[in-house]
Amino acid sequence: MAGDRHISADAKTLLNSETRAEWWRDNVWNAMVNGSGVLQVYNTFAEKPVALPEVPQAETGSRDWMIHTFAEVGGAILPYVAMGKLTGCALKGAGTRFGATGFASRMLANESAAMVLGAGVYDFTKAPREGETRLGNSLGAMATFTVFESGNAGLKYVTNSMNAGASVAKGSSRMLLGLESGTVTKALVVGTGRGVVGAVGGFAGFASSHYVSELQGEKNTTTSKQMWDSIASGGFLNIALPVVHKGVTRLAESAIKPQFTMSIISESTARKHGLIPDVSAVREISGEKKVARFFVEPEPTVADAARNRG
């Protein structure tokens, strides 16, 4: 009997482990895969499209619904950031190639414009689901990210203005506002603001996407649950996206910057080593950097000579 109880306990543990693994797969992994859109992109080019993983239905506002939403947003962040970066590089390259100047040059170098356009291109690439169209999804994503970028810019202006007001105010008022850089209160204010902006963006994307799809002849199959899903996803996405975008930007800069670090060598040092006018030698002494720059030391004046002797 004791052996039977031992076997039963092991079997129960194994069953619980398998159940937990299935729950994580269905509620977290599947939601992340669907949120990333990678399978929809694959289906666009594949001869045999694959079925999207199923995520269990959950009541709006429930624990599982929140988990699904977080997981979908987690899956979506990196593809959108990566596409925004690639689009930005392409736009800057086009501006350089065609010698864009003035407003055109600024727009082609604008990171917000790149994020908006990149989101539109990425969603256009995805194979649409039932009741959707590529154009509708693309314009919906661009509407969402337009609200994100413009809303975040406005939020930044407001918080900076409040910081400026706090710096003029007395200490008690400054503590009351709590909006000095790095404070927890500022993080909460900014996070809440981004959440509200994101929710508005999520609704704008949902509404515009399905409106355009209807104009293209698709039957409207949307539900109120899908609308709330979009609103919640937009809120969470806009809270996390700027943070991830900044992190990716810093990583990219740290990887690229050392290759283009500019070394400054004084003219006297260069002449001492016999480097002028041998440019190749200049590059050697400047640490094999791709760019080297000279600054010309001014000739000492009489006053300088007297000061130096003194």
N, C-alpha and C positions, 0 to 999 in steps of 0.2 A: 504493500500500500504506500509505503514511503517513497519507493521508486516511482510509482504512478504519480504521486503528488509532485515529485521533482520534474518528471517529464511534462506534466501539465503546466508547471510554472515556466519551463523553458519555452514551451509552445506558445504560451500567452505572451511572453516577452518578445518572441519572434513575430507574432501576429501584430503586437503593438508597434514594433519597429517598422514593419511593412506598411501598416496603416499610416504612420507618421510620414514615411517616405512618399506614399501616394498623395497625402494631403499637400506636402510641399511641392510636389510635381504639379498637381492640378491647380492649386491656388496661387502659387508663387512663380514657379518656372514657366508654366504655360502662359500666365498673364504677362510675364516679362517678354517672352518671345513674341506674343501678339502685339505688345506695345512697341517693340523695336521695329516691327514692319519688315524684318529681313526676309521672312518667308513670302510675304507679298511681293517684295522686289524679286525674289527668286522665281516666283510663279510668272512674273512678267516675261522672263526670258526662257523659262524651262519648257520643254516639249510636253512633259507630263507634270502638271502642277500638283503640289502636295496640299493636303488638307491642313487647315490651321488647327492648332491644338485647342481643345475645348476647355473652357473655364466654367466651373459650377456657377449656377445662378445664385445671386445673393441679394437680399433685400437692401434697398438704398439706405445708407446710414448704418448698416450693421457692421460688425467687426470684420467679417470676411469681405464685405464690399470695400472697406477701407484698405484691407490688405491687397485686394485685386488692383485697386486704384494706385496705391504706392508702387506695386510691382510693375504695372504698365508704364507708369511715369519713369521708373528706374530703367526700364528697357529702352524707352524712347529718347532719353537725354543724350547719350553718346552719339547715336546716329545723326540727330539734329545738329549737335555741336560740330561733329566732323563735316557734315555737309555744308554748314555755314562757313567753316574754315576753308574748305575746298572752293566754294563759290567765291569767297573773298579773294583768294589767291588768283582765281581765274579773272575776276573783275579788275584787280590791280594789274595783272599781266596785260589785259586788253588795253587798259589806260596807258600803260607804258609803251605798248606796241604801236598804238595809234596816236601817241603824243597828245592825249587829252589834257586840257587845261581848264582852269576856272571851275565853274559849277560841275561840269562833267567829271573832272578829275576828282573833286571832293566826293561826289556820289559814288564813283567807282571804288574809292578807297574807304567808303563808309561801312563800318562793321555791322551796324544795324540793318542797313540795306542788304548786306550779304546774308545775314541770318534770315531775313524775311524771304528773299529770293531762294536761298538754299532750302528752306522748309517747303516752299512751293514745288521746287524741282524734285525733292525727295518724295513727297506725297503723290506727285504726278507719276513717279516711277512705280509706285506700288500698284499691284493688281487690285482694282476696286472690289469691294464686297457687294452683296445684293443690295440694290437700292442706291448705290453710289456710282459716281463717274470719276474719271481721272481729273477732269477739269474742275469738277466740284470739290474734290478732295484737295487739289492744289490751291485753288482760290481760298478755300476754307482755312488751310494751313497758313497762307499768307495773311489772311485777316487776323488769325490768332496771334501771329508773331508781330504784326503791325501794332496791335494793341499792347502786346508785351513790351516792345521796344519804346514806343511813345509813352506808355504809362510809366515804365521804369525811369525814363528820362525826366518826366514830370515829378515823379516821386523823389528822385535825387535832388532836383531843384528845390523842392519843398523842404526836405530834411536839411539841405545846406543852408537855406534861408533861416530855418529854425536854429541851426547851430550858430549862425552869425548873430541872431538875436540873443541867443543865450550867452554868447561871449561878451556882449555889451551889458547884459543884465548883472545884477548883484549875485553873490554866491548862492543865496537861497533860491532865487529864481533859476539859476543855472542847474542846481541840484534837482529842482522840481521838474524841469524839462528833461534832464538826464540824456541829452542828445549829443554829448561830447563823443568824439570818435573813439570807438572801441568799447563803449559801455553796453551793458546787457540791454538796457532800455532802448537804445538806438537799434540794436539788432531786432528786438521785438517789434518796434515801430516799422522798420523797413520790411521785416518778414511779413507782418500783417498787411502792409500796403501792397507788397508783391502778390500776396495771396488774393487780395481783392482784384487787383489788376489782372491776374491770371484767370480768375473766375469769369471776369467780363470777356477776356480774350477767348476762353473756352466756349462761352455761349456764342460769341460772334463767329467763331469758326464753325460751330455746329450749325447755326442758322444759315450762314452763307453757303456752306457746303451743300446742304440739302435743298436749299432754294435753287442753286444752280443746277443740281442734279434733276430736280423737277422740271426746270426749263428745258433740259435735254431729253425729257420724256420718261425719266425713271419714276416709278410709282413711289409715293411717300410711305415708307414703312417705319418711320421713326416713332419712338415712344418717349414718354416723359422720363423714364429711367435712363434712356440713352442721353437725354439732354442733361440730366443731373450728373451722369458719368462724365460728360464733356466738361461741365462746369468745375467739378471737383478735380479732374485731371489737369485742367488749365491752371487752377490755383496752385496745386502741388508742383506742377512743372515750372511755373514762373518763379517759385521760391527756390527751387534747386538749380534751374538752368543757369542763371548768372554766376553762381558759385562754381559750377563745373566748367563753364566757359572760361572763367578767369583762371582756374587751375590748369586747364589745357593750354591756354595762351602762355602762361608762365613756364610750363614744361617745354613747350615748343621754343620759346625764346631762350631758355637755358640751354637747349640742345643746339640751337643755331648760332646764338650770339658769340660763343667762343671762336667760331670760324671767321667772324667778321670784326673781331675786336681791333680797334685802331691803335697802333703803337705810335707814340710821339717821341721823336728823337731830335735832340737839339742839333743845330747846324755845327756847333763846335765839336760835338761828339762824333758826328758823321765825318767831319774833316780829319779829326784825330785818327780815325780808323781808315782813312783813305777811301771813304765810301762815295764821295761826290766826284763825278756824276754817275757812278755805277748803281743804277736802280736795283739790279738783281742783288747786289751786295747789301743794299739797304734792307731788302726784305729778309735777308738772312739774319742780320743783327736785330731786326725787329721781332724776332721770334717766329719766323715763317708765317706771319700773318698775311692775309690777302691784300690789306691796305696799309700803307705807311704814310705818315705825314710829318713834315718838317715844320718847326717854328724857328724863325730867324731871331737870334738874340741881338738886341740893339747894341750898337757900339757904346762903350762907357763914356759918359760926358766928363768934363773936367771936375764938376762937382762930385760925381760918383767916384772918380779916381781919388779925389781928396778925402772923401768919406771913407773909402776902403783903406787908405793909408792910415787914417786916424783910428 
